[in-house]
Amino acid sequence: MTQHRSAPGEDRPPPPASYAQERAWFASRLTHDPPTYCAVDEFPLHADIAASDLVGALALLTSRHEPLRTGLRVVAGQVTQDVRPGVELPVERADLSGLDLTEQEEERNSLRAALARRSFDLERPPLWRAAVLELGEGAWSVLFAAHHTVYDTASRFNAHAELIEICAAVEEGREPKLPHLPRTYSDHARRERARLTSARRTALAAHWRSRLAGLSPVHTLPLDRPRPPTRTFRGAEVRAPLPADVLASLSAGARHHGTRPAVLFLAVYIALLHHHCGTDDVVLGLPVAGRAEAETLPMIGTLVNMRVLRTDVAGDPDVTALVRRVDTALRADERYDIPFQTLVELLPAPRLPGVPPLYQLAFNHAPAGDLGAPVSSCEEDLLLDVTDDMLRIVYDAALFDRSTVETLLSDYLCLLAATLDAPDVRLSRLGALLGPPRSATVRRGAGRFAATAPRTAAERYLATVWSDLLGVDVTDVHQDFFSLGGHSLQALRLLSRLTPHAPEATLRTFFADPTVAGLATTLQRTCPGRTVWQ
């Protein structure tokens, strides 16, 4: 298929990015590690077909689902979709049928790693690539790597199911029976923004301001090092298999509490944080699928949102009571789903330099997921990932030592096993199994710069731009953009105003030092000949 742009001369403006795409776009602009925002899946298939049939199946998948033909561009300070009528298929082929099973597995793992390592240019679709592997005797495997701006966990199941049906239809000489797609992804993006009316925003703001009233701007989990004033996004991970005895008793344990295994995993994580943070107010970020509407269920594309879960652990509840509190909190917020970036914008929560807004600890349960290759970037301070047989903690390497995270993972497994053995045990008793909590959080001791008014032409120019965007006077070049009330979308608008004069000003350089002084230094260093601020 040849590559095309959207038809020229169309009056309709390009569709906005969905809220999920917008978040993934921002996040990927800040990381240095391409695999962090690249999902790599393997789709096993068995059919009497040829490699060209599988390439054709991927072509049909691409023609059906807009995100597989979409790039993302910034237009007038807004992230927009660039949906193409067609794209060149980035598909390679490999015949592994002459290798034994061990050699095949080694080659597949090598190809997976290679697909994940290659970065995507988000302005140039398609934002996926694949490898069709012939394994012999009708066995095939499709390695599929896609950027998170166009693909999520639910997309994985939809893509695999459609590929299976297309291949079966080819083998049987019939037309494939594929799910009807009542709405395109770009229609979904326009619809979700239209639904967030002024009245809806007001109602959501009222709920979440009440729900998160008095929220601490940062958790109290002890750190190994002072938090730097700017985030590095450099991470690491520790992982471990779920023990066989835990797997054997997990379903029965969840039934005892009248809940799902996911909620039990989450409740034990909250118990762990309660023990080590020394607080009864535990706040986590949780991904939600974003597919509550039937029209979104068959889509390939990213729809995931992040929700803030706040759980009260006061009164030394037993595990049954804790699970009930977690269930209640989850249900209470379901009707008030709001794009996370809009929540940050609407809440008058204080912002601290170097601290992710609203939550810094996160949890994710993907039972049929694959943890993939180790990551070296992170968005949160800590993220607990649980699949059907593995778990890992991804952590900010600027804050935690590996040994600390290994201890936290060991503690979590200890609490999980104890909870399944004694389902009605109280949290104080569970905590006693772990010994005393870690020492108090290391505080950042670096002194603040003295307040300094804009002095250079670049600083005065930037202070004026900031004042226009934020509606406040910028009188100190060391004030943090976010502590003045700014958020990520305003940062993008700021940079869009600078780009014609300073294309070197990127989100990553801005987030490295989001102050007038820091950005002015960057501009003067990278754009010494520019005169727009002279």
N, C-alpha and C positions, 0 to 999 in steps of 0.2 A: 504494500500500500504506500502511495506517495504521501509526503507530508504537506499539509495545507494549513493555512491560517483560516480563522473565521472569515466569512465572506465580507469583502470590503464594502464600505458604503452603507452598512446597516445602521439604522437610526438608533436601535436599541443599544444602550451602553453595555459593556461587558458585565456578566453576572458577578456579584460580589463573591468573595470567598465565603464559604460557610464559616460559622463560628469555630467549628472543630479544625478546619483547614487553617484559619487565621492563627489559632493557638499553636498548631504544629509548625507553621511557617515561622512564627516568632521564635519558638524554642530551637528550631534547627539552625536559625541564623546565629544563635549564641553558642552552640556547641562546636567543639573542634573534632568531634568523633563521628564520622558518617554512619557507622553501624548503629548508633544509638537511635536514629530515626529511620532506620531501614528494617522492615520486617522481611524475613526470609522464610518461606514455607516450602514444604516438599509435598507434592501431590502424587501418590502412587496410583497407577492405573493398570488395568489388565484388559487388553482387547487386541483383536486381530486387525491391526491398523498399521499405517506407515508413519514415519516421522513427519512427513508433510501433512498428514491428517491432524496431528497434534498442533502443528504450526497454524493450520487452518482453524482449529478450535480456539486457539488463542486470539486469532484475528476476529472471529465471531464474538468472542467475549469482549474484545476491545471495541467493536462497533456497537455493542449493546450498552456498554457502561461508559458514560461520559468521563468519569475521573481517569480512566485509563488512556484518555486522549487529552488530558488537561495539564497545563502549566499554570504558574501563579506569577502575576505581575503587580507591581505597585503603580497605581494610577491615581494621581492627585491625593497622595497620602493614604490611599485605601488599598488593601490587598484584594485583587480581583482574579477571576478565573479566565484563563485563555483556553477555551475549548476548541479543539481542532476537529474538522470533519474526518480526518484520517491521519495516521502516523505510520512511520516506518516501524515495523515490528522488531524490537531489540531481542531477538531469539537466536541462541546458538544451539548447535546439536552436537551430541557426542554418543558414539557407539561403544558401550561398555560390555557388550554381550560376550566378548572373548575373555573377560576377566572372571576370576573366581569371586565368591561372595565377599571375602575379606578385602580384596583389591577394589571391588566395586564400592564398598562402603568408604574406603579411604579416598577414592576419587570423588565420590559424592560430597564428602565432608570438605575436601579441598575446593571444589567448585562452589559450595555454599559460602565458604569463607571469602572466596574471591568476589562473588556477587555482592556480598555485604560490604566489603571494603571500598568498593567504587562509589564515589559520591555522585549525587545527582545535581544538575543545574536546574533549579526549580522553575526557571523561566523557559526551559526547553522540554516540552513533553515528547515522549511519554516518560512518566516518573516511575517506571518499572522496567525490569529486564527478566529474562527467563532462559533456562537451559532445558532442552528436551533430551532425555537420556534413554537410550535403548538398552535394556537389561537382558533381553533374550527370552524366548519362549512366550512371547506375547506380553511380557512385563515391561512397563515403562515407568519413568518418573519425570515429573516436571518440577524443576527448581524455580521458584518464583520469588523475586525480590522486588519490593515496592516501598516507596517513601510513605511515611505516615500521613502526609498531606492528601493522599489519594486512597488509603487502604488502612483498614483496622481489623480487629479480631473477627468480627462478624463477617467481614468481606472474605476472609479466608474460607469459611464454610460455604459461602455462596459461590465463590470461584471454583472450589473443588467439586461441588455438586453439579454445576453447569458443565465443567469439563468432562465429568463422568458421563453425563447424559449425551453430550455432543459426540463423544467417542463411541458410545453404545449405538447411537443413531447411524454413525458412519459404518460401523460393523454390520448393522442390520439393514442398511440401505434405505433409511427413512429419514424424514425431517425430525430434528430434535424437538422435544417438548420442554420448552424453557419457561420459567416463570414470567408472567406479564409484568412489565415495568410501568405502572400507571403514572409515574412522575420521574422526570430527569433529575439528576443531582443539582444542576443549576437552578431548576425550578424549586427544589427543596431549599437551596440557599436563599433565594429571594423570598420564599414563603416564611422561613423562620425569622428573617429580619422584619418582614411585614407584620408578623404576629407580635413582635415585641413593641407594641404600641406604647404611647406615653402612659396610658392608664395601666397597662400591664406592668410596665417598669415601676410605677408607683406602688402597685400591690406587692410586687416581688421585693422591692426595697423595704417595705414595711415589715414583711415576714422576716427577711434576713437580718435587718437591723435589730429586731427583737430576738431572733434566734442566736445571734452572735454578739449581743450586747455584753460589754465588759471583757471581750476576748483579748487575751494577752497577745501582744504583737509577735512574740517568739516563745517557743517551747522552753521547758526547763530541763531537758535531758542534758546531763553533763557532757561537755565537750573535752577533747584532748588538747585542743589548741585554741587560742583566741580567734574569734570569727573575724576574717578580714573585712575591711570596709566595702569591698566590691567582690562579687561572686566570681569564682574561677570556672565553675561548671565542670571541673575535673573530678571524675569519680572513679570508684572501683567497686568490686563486689565480692561477696562471700556466699557460696551456695552449698547446699547439702541435700541428700535424698531424704524424703519422708520415711521414717523407719517403718518396717513391715508391720509391727504391732500397732502403730498408729493408723496405718492404712486399713488394717483389718477391723478396727473398732470405730472408725470415723463415722460411718453411716449410722450405726447404732447410737453413738454418742450424740449426733445431731438430732436423731429422732427423740431421744430422751428429753431434749430441751425444746422439742417442737419447732425445730428450725432446720436450716440448710447447712451443709458443711462450710460454705463460704462465711456464714455469719459466725459459726463457731471459731473458725480461723481468725476472723476479725476480732471477736471478743477476747481471745487469748492474747492477741497483739496489744489490745487496749490494756489488759491486765499487766502485761510486761511493761508498757510505758508508764502506767500508773505507779508501778513499783520503783522504776528508775528515775522518773521525773519528780516523784514526791508530790504530785498534785492530783486533785479529784476531778479536774477539768481537762479532759483529753480531746485534742482536736486533730483530725486526720483529713487528708485529701483522698477521695475515692473516685476512680473512673466509673462513669455510667455509660451504657451502650448508646443512648440517644436514639433508640429505635422503637419508641413507644407507639408510633403510628404504623398501621399495617402497610402503608405505601413505601415505607423505608426498609421493611424487612428484607426484600430481595436485592437491595442495592449493593453494588460494590462501590466503596467510597468511605471516607472517614466521617463518623458522626459522634465520636466519643466526646463527652464533656467531663469536667472535673467538678465534683461536689464536695463541699465542706461538711464533714460529720463531726458534731460536738456531742460528747457523751459525758454524763455526770456519773462519777464512780464513788460518790460520797456514801458513807454509812457502812462500809465494809460488806458489800453484798456478796452472796454466794454466786457461783457461776451461772446458775439458772436465772437469778435476778439480773445479773449483768447481761446475759444474752437477751433477756426481755427488754432491758433498757436500750440495747443496741438496735433490736428490731423496731422498737417504738420510735427511736430517732430516725431510722432509715425511712419508715413509713411517713413520719411527720413531714419530711422534706420532699417526698416524691412529687407532690402536686406543685411544688414551687421550684421546678427545675429552671435554671437560669444560666446563660453562658458565663463561664467563670470570669472572663475578662470584663463582662458587664457587671458582675457582682463586685469585683475589685473597684470598678469605677463608681458604683452607687454607694458603697459603704464608706463612712467617714473614718475608717480604721487608720491608726498611725502607721507610717512606713518607716522602717529602720534601714539604714544603709547596709547593703549586703545580705538582707533577710528577705526570702521569698514572701509575698503577701499572703495573709490569712492562714496558711498552713505551711509547715516545713517538713512534716512527717506524713508518709503516705502508705497506702495499702492497695494491693491489686491481687485479685483471685481470677486466674484464667485456667480452669480445670483441664481443658484440652490444649492448652498453650505449649509453646516450646520456648525455653529460655534463650536458646540460640548461643552465639558466641559471647564471651565476656565483654562487658561494656567498659568504657573509660570516661564516660560523661555522666552527669547527673543533673536533675532539675531540683530535687529536694535534698534536705539534709540526710534523710533516710527513707528508703522505700522497701517494704517487704512485699516480695512477689511470691505467690504460691500457685503451683500447677497441680496436676493430679498425682504427681509423684516426686516433685522437687520443690525446694524453696530457696530463695536467695534474698540477701539484703544488699541493695545498691546504696552506696554512701558517698558523701562529700569528702574527698580525700584531704581537703584543706582543714576539716574539722575533726575527723576521727582517724585513729590508728586502726590498722587491720585487726590487731589483737582485740581491741575493744569490740569491734563488730562481730568477730568470731565468738566472743563471750555472749553478746546479745543474741546471736543465732542459737547458741547452745542453750541459753536461758529460755528462749522461746520453745524449743523442742522439749525441754524439761517441763515447762508449764503445760504444753499441749498434752503430753503423755499423762501428767498428773490429773489434768482435767478429765481425760477420758477414763482414768482409773477411779476417780472419786468425783463424780459430776456435780455434787452439791457442796463442794468444799468452798470456804470463804476466801476472799482475795488475800486477807492477811496471812492465812495458812499457806496459800500458794506462794506468796512472797517470801515466807520463811524458808522455803526450799532453796531459794536463790542466795540467801545470805543478805547482808546489808547492801543498800543501793550504792552506786558509785558516788564518788566525791562530788562536791558542788561544781556547778558549771564554771568553766574558766571564763572570766570576763575580759572583754577587749580593753586593753589598757592604754592604747595609743591616744595621745592627747589630740584635741581638735584644733584645727588651724584657727588663728584669730580671725574674726570677721573682717573681710576685706571688700571694699566697693570695687566695681569694675574699673580697671585702669587702662588696659590696652584697647585698641580699636576693635579687636576680635572679641574681647570680653564684653565691651559695650554693645556690640552688634548682637551677640548671643543673648545677653541679658534682656534686650528689647524683644527678641523673638520669643524667649521663654515667657516674658511678661504677657505678651499677646496671647500665647497659647493657654497659660495657666490662670490668667486673670489676677495675678498678684505681682507686686513689685519685687524684683530680684535685686536686693541690695548687698548680698554677700556672695562672692564668686565661689565659695566653698559649700554653699547650700546644696544638698542632694535634690535632684529633680523630683524624685519620688516622695521625699519628705515634704516637698512643697505642694503635694497633691497630684503630681503627674502620674500617668499610667502608661502602659505599653503602647496603646494606640496613639496617645499624644506624642510619645517618643518617635513613633513612625512619622507622624505629621511634621514634627520638628526636623527630622532628617530629610524629609521630602523637600522642605524649604531650602535646605542647605545643599542638596545633591547637585543642582545645576552649577553651583560654584565650588563645591567640595565633594566630588564623588567618593573620595576616600573615607568620608565619614559614614561608617557602617554601624549597625546595631551593636555589633560586638565591641567596637572601639568605644561606643557611647556607654554601654553597660559597664565597661571596664573602669570608667570614672565618670559617673553621671552628674557632673558639676560643670558650671560655666568655666571654671579655671581648667578643669581636665579636658573639656572639649576644645577650648580655645588653644590649649597647648598642642593637642593633636592636629588641629587645623593649621596652626602656624608651622608645625614641623613638616606636615605632609603637603601643604599648599602654600609655600613661602611666597609664591608670585601672585597669588590671588589678591584682588584689591576690593572685593565687594564690601568688606568691613573697614576699609581704610577711609 
